[in-house]
Amino acid sequence: MKFHLLGDPIAHSISPHVYSAAFSEWGIDAEYEVSRVSSDDLSEAMRNPQICGGNVTLPHKILAASIVDEMSDEVQATGACNCYWRTEGGVLSGANTDVAGLTAALGESEFDVLGSRVLLLGAGGAARAALHALVEGGVSSVAIQNRTLEPALALKKTAPNIATLVVEGEVLDVTYDLVVNATRLGLKPTDPDPIDLGMITCKSVYDMVYIPGKTAWVRSAIKRGIPASDGLGMLIMQAALSLRHWFPDQEPPIQAMRTAARVALEEA
Ligand SMILES: NC(=O)c1ccc[n+]([C@@H]2O[C@H](COP(=O)([O-])OP(=O)(O)OC[C@H]3O[C@@H](n4cnc5c(N)ncnc54)[C@H](OP(=O)(O)O)[C@@H]3O)[C@@H](O)[C@H]2O)c1
């Protein structure tokens, strides 16, 4: 059985280590490989008959939602898909495990989102999932800031029932309970911080990006005494939820997956 991670860039991903740990714990003959694909080739890659399913990562999650034949409620609500598989009838099914993955990771990190004011940075596929998870978690408002205005406005439209605001220019002078980074910034060591924490007041920080030794932004938050987590917890939880879609009768070995991720990051 073969599973793929489709995206571009893709080299930073430690997902193959995480899934291999699960397959080996279960004692099943399955492989998980990364495959760098362009937008033009995404549909063909997702429909490759030799592949049982897989994950989609940046920058293709929104495009993937338009490729699957049937979609979960989360894909419908967010317009983004990060997990797909072919059913016995050959139908391509899509889910968004980032939503519950982020909810679980925020819970693990003891960030209580109920009633909170959130600043969400980014408006791509990951931000779609983040906004949905935050709304489901009962936040009171979300301010969205993105480099480009259009995707931020499109993101706002996906959450019509709560107070969302698209911030242009400087973020508003309010205290945020939580700031979530759903941009790509932090993946490369030369990246600037997604936002200068000296310029805002916030009580906690969640960075969806993960790299060996934590991102500079998370380290800067911790230095300032702000509780902060990187995206490793979310990576594990969304992977566990993807496994539940592909292998509904198996219990994901979360501890083994976590250990494999830590080792892979230490060795990277
Ligand atoms: N931990 C996890 O499990 C997990 C899960 C999902 C995603 N992620 C991470 O989340 C990040 C975003 O993923 P995605 O799928 O949303 O990617 P995406 O769809 O390609 O979106 C990228 C986002 O980053 C912004 N961006 C890119 N370059 C930028 C720059 N130089 N300055 C400011 N903003 C910039 C984009 O803004 P524009 O709209 O202006 O281009 C957009 O908002 C990635 O680092 C990914 O690894 C982690």
PDBQT file of the ligand as one rigid body, heavy atoms in Angstrom, charges set to zero:
ROOT
HETATM    1  N1  LIG A 301       1.862  21.820  11.832  1.00  0.00    +0.000 N 
HETATM    2  C1  LIG A 301       1.029  21.368  10.929  1.00  0.00    +0.000 C 
HETATM    3  O1  LIG A 301       0.490  20.263  11.032  1.00  0.00    +0.000 OA
HETATM    4  C2  LIG A 301       0.689  22.227   9.756  1.00  0.00    +0.000 A 
HETATM    5  C3  LIG A 301      -0.480  21.980   9.045  1.00  0.00    +0.000 A 
HETATM    6  C4  LIG A 301      -0.771  22.821   7.979  1.00  0.00    +0.000 A 
HETATM    7  C5  LIG A 301       0.113  23.838   7.625  1.00  0.00    +0.000 A 
HETATM    8  N2  LIG A 301       1.242  24.018   8.346  1.00  0.00    +0.000 N 
HETATM    9  C6  LIG A 301       2.176  25.098   7.981  1.00  0.00    +0.000 C 
HETATM   10  O2  LIG A 301       1.455  26.297   7.760  1.00  0.00    +0.000 OA
HETATM   11  C7  LIG A 301       2.112  27.088   6.776  1.00  0.00    +0.000 C 
HETATM   12  C8  LIG A 301       1.119  27.543   5.700  1.00  0.00    +0.000 C 
HETATM   13  O3  LIG A 301       0.664  26.420   4.963  1.00  0.00    +0.000 OA
HETATM   14  P1  LIG A 301      -0.472  26.584   3.849  1.00  0.00    +0.000 P 
HETATM   15  O4  LIG A 301      -0.853  25.218   3.419  1.00  0.00    +0.000 OA
HETATM   16  O5  LIG A 301      -1.513  27.529   4.324  1.00  0.00    +0.000 OA
HETATM   17  O6  LIG A 301       0.346  27.304   2.670  1.00  0.00    +0.000 OA
HETATM   18  P2  LIG A 301      -0.253  28.241   1.523  1.00  0.00    +0.000 P 
HETATM   19  O7  LIG A 301      -1.647  27.858   1.184  1.00  0.00    +0.000 OA
HETATM   20  O8  LIG A 301       0.792  28.259   0.478  1.00  0.00    +0.000 OA
HETATM   21  O9  LIG A 301      -0.341  29.709   2.220  1.00  0.00    +0.000 OA
HETATM   22  C9  LIG A 301       0.833  30.390   2.554  1.00  0.00    +0.000 C 
HETATM   23  C10 LIG A 301       0.513  31.594   3.427  1.00  0.00    +0.000 C 
HETATM   24  O10 LIG A 301       1.760  32.187   3.802  1.00  0.00    +0.000 OA
HETATM   25  C11 LIG A 301       1.770  33.553   3.337  1.00  0.00    +0.000 C 
HETATM   26  N3  LIG A 301       3.131  33.898   2.922  1.00  0.00    +0.000 N 
HETATM   27  C12 LIG A 301       3.930  33.205   2.070  1.00  0.00    +0.000 A 
HETATM   28  N4  LIG A 301       5.113  33.835   1.946  1.00  0.00    +0.000 NA
HETATM   29  C13 LIG A 301       5.043  34.942   2.723  1.00  0.00    +0.000 A 
HETATM   30  C14 LIG A 301       5.935  36.014   3.004  1.00  0.00    +0.000 A 
HETATM   31  N5  LIG A 301       7.166  36.058   2.452  1.00  0.00    +0.000 N 
HETATM   32  N6  LIG A 301       5.556  36.995   3.852  1.00  0.00    +0.000 NA
HETATM   33  C15 LIG A 301       4.316  36.968   4.426  1.00  0.00    +0.000 A 
HETATM   34  N7  LIG A 301       3.417  35.980   4.201  1.00  0.00    +0.000 NA
HETATM   35  C16 LIG A 301       3.784  34.989   3.351  1.00  0.00    +0.000 A 
HETATM   36  C17 LIG A 301       0.809  33.586   2.164  1.00  0.00    +0.000 C 
HETATM   37  O11 LIG A 301       0.396  34.909   1.945  1.00  0.00    +0.000 OA
HETATM   38  P3  LIG A 301      -0.132  35.378   0.480  1.00  0.00    +0.000 P 
HETATM   39  O12 LIG A 301      -1.590  35.015   0.429  1.00  0.00    +0.000 OA
HETATM   40  O13 LIG A 301       0.126  36.837   0.474  1.00  0.00    +0.000 OA
HETATM   41  O14 LIG A 301       0.687  34.624  -0.539  1.00  0.00    +0.000 OA
HETATM   42  C18 LIG A 301      -0.292  32.675   2.710  1.00  0.00    +0.000 C 
HETATM   43  O15 LIG A 301      -1.087  33.339   3.645  1.00  0.00    +0.000 OA
HETATM   44  C19 LIG A 301       3.237  26.204   6.193  1.00  0.00    +0.000 C 
HETATM   45  O16 LIG A 301       4.458  26.585   6.790  1.00  0.00    +0.000 OA
HETATM   46  C20 LIG A 301       2.859  24.802   6.629  1.00  0.00    +0.000 C 
HETATM   47  O17 LIG A 301       3.982  23.975   6.799  1.00  0.00    +0.000 OA
HETATM   48  C21 LIG A 301       1.555  23.239   9.393  1.00  0.00    +0.000 A 
ENDROOT
TORSDOF 0
